Amino acid sequence: MKFMLIWRVTSDEAWANLGEIDFDTMLEAVGKFNEELIEAGVLIAAEGLAPAEEGVVVDFSSEPPVVTDGPYGETKELFNGFYLINVPTIQDAIEWAKRTPMTAAGFKTEIRRVPTIDEFPQDNEWIKKERAWREANNQL
Amino acid sequence: MSDPTGRKAVAAVWRIDSARIIGALTRYTGDFALAEDLAQEALAEALVTWPREGVPNNPAGWLLTVGRRRAIDAFRRRSNRDEKYAAMAHHLSEGGALTGADPAPAPDDVLWDPDQIDDDTLALIFTSCHPVLSREAGVALTLRVIGGLTSDEIARAFLVPTATVQARITRAKKTLGAAGVPFEVPPVDERPARLAQVLSVIYLIFTEGSSATSGDEVMRLDLAGEAQRLARILSRLMPEEHEVHSLLALLELTAARFPARRGPDGETVLLEDQDRRRWDRSAIARGRAALAKAADIGRGYGYYGLQAAIAECHALAPSVEDTNWARIVVLYDALGRLAPSPVVELNRAVAVSMAQGPAAALPIVDSLAGADAFKESHQLPGVRGELLRRLGRLDEARAELEQAIRLCGNEREREVLSRKLADL
């Protein structure tokens, strides 16, 4: 089963704490954790995101949609990076999430299951096309 | 969403941390069989406690602490009969470990010392794959101890009753105890032979997983994945051993073809007929990187290195015709010298037929006639029939293919042979 571990820093205080961590220490901690995921054969993808200040939001609340620079919403709603892992049960995902390095008050990891293409109607032509693409790209 | 019974959490923690827990408990008690029992007892206790009280914050540490407490209890019970155990019980409850020379720090630190964990895991792998054990016992023990699989899961993967797996593991632990096998990474002079044993156990787990001729296919794929995980652990722990990287490369390059090896009705698709677009490019890249590491060590290719290099030739080829068969012949020549076997020789003959034509290959195949390895096998007449067909000797080809069909036990392969016969 595929799960996404979504990394959130949900308060200004947590951001401040994060800023104080020595960069090399952080790289080592994250690197070791990544290596464990790789060695266990569970890691599919991992990405961290550039600061939300660099982000752009397209808001569809009005017609035409409004494009604005800068962070979307409140600090607590920000999404800063993710791991995509393949494990047998959600409990494994929880156990891996608990092993995430650099945890402190205000840091949260949200775990969401990623449904597979098998869960969609197989006779739908778009699903068939998607399946073919997934097979060709080892994305099943 | 999270499992309220906690049972799944126990299994998840075990999958991630079994090797570290048993490794630490073995170093702590100096007794592998006891450590495995203690870990199982701790798991049983977790199955009762976690559903009631919730999953602890540090579940692996919890299991370790329970295991340690049980160890002290076990030594105390025995100490009534034996002063040696009394000393052990005292030493352990003071926070010491029975092996390793460190002065006694706090109990949980001595167990969870990151510098020790890798050594323990490596010692554990060598213990589980010890040559005093039968191959199947080594496989079961390795999967349970390092892989963190339950006896049930191992039984399902190997299509045997759970009780059989449990008996194998019990027997294996007794055998290790009776032989006085020390918990250690073998000394340098024994290491090549011992490492060969470890690699062969991992390879056997992989081939069990990849053959998938019957049984629960999903579970068997997991076995292949488990073997890859073991090879990855080993390649990190023994980076100086080229054959470890080579084995990992072989597993990756072989597994890369898994997505293409079944047709729409679940039938086996032979290498030459596979849709190569479905091969897993990431696995190929990982396999090639591992093989490059093996080559960088500068001691040439060994048994697994040669096989991985052959697999790499296939992985890089856009089609059967555009395969570097000349290189494959050279690699099979080397493999045949290193580990002579009729099976290698037959594969070499196939490569020669592709590189130089069927006439050059036929004498090799003929030299294998009567080899025990092919006594009841369809492979030899199958290959011979194909060579004769390409040479235009159709009557002889027909006879060989008919013989192959008679001997072939696999329905799918028999269909392939029958089609060849019909096309003559």
Interface residues (C-beta under 8 A of the other chain):
Chain A: E35 I38 E39 A40 G41 V87 P88 T89 I90 Q91 D92 I94 E95 W96 K98 R99 E135 A136 N138 L140
Chain B: M1 S2 D3 K8 A9 A11 A12 V13 R15 I16 N57 P59 G225 Q228 R229 R232 I233 R236 P259 R277 R278 D280 R281 S282
